[in-house]
Amino acid sequence: MKYIDIDMRRTQFKELIEKWDRLLIDFENVMTTEDLPYIYKERTSVGLLAAAATKKGYIVLEEYGTEKQHKGQTRAGRADLWLYKKDKSIDISLEAKYKEISWNSKKVIEVVKPILKKAVSDVNEVRPSEGAKYSLGVVFVRPYNANPDSYNPDDFWDQFGDKSSLGADFCAMHLCKYEIWSEQKYNKGYPGICIAGKFSD
């Protein structure tokens, strides 16, 4: 992974993001120009993060039933993902959002910041498991419309990677190999996917 910026208090989560990046690379190396793993939106993006977590020894539960607190009312609902390690170093309820944004956009922070804020708000409604340490809102951001003939990933990262302006604890950007994404048969102009997250603890 070329791009990652994370609050160093979250070193274990950094290892998970690096495993997520590796899993995406494995997918791309198998499917090459036939398919990309991050074109399938939020549900699949959460699943890929969960798959990476299992490779790091986590217990995971997706789309699990839970109670949510909203405006003083308790109601039944679902949460996107639960991540747990038996030694309790990791115990996270996670709510995710997904956003597509032009590679050429000059308003990445402006677009993504309120979506991340909404993800954090949503996860704060989830009734935590007994002894849960963390709640985490994340946004998966998939850039589109990248031009292989004028491609500079620094331009996008210079905006997205500003975690302070984004209000995030971490930002990371997975980049597909140029020879794979630039020659895609069906999904052109998608050079990778980004993730930003904010812990509420």
Protein Blocks (a to p, Z undefined) as FASTA:
>chain_A
ZZdcddfklmmmmmmmmmmmmmmmmmmmmnmmmbcfklnojmlmmmmmmmmmmmnopacd
ehiacdddeehiacddddfbdcddfklmaccddddddddddfkbcklmmmmmmmmmmmmm
mmmmpccdehiabdcdddddddehiafklccfklmmmmmmmmmlnopabdcdddddfklm
mmcfklghiabdcddddddZZ
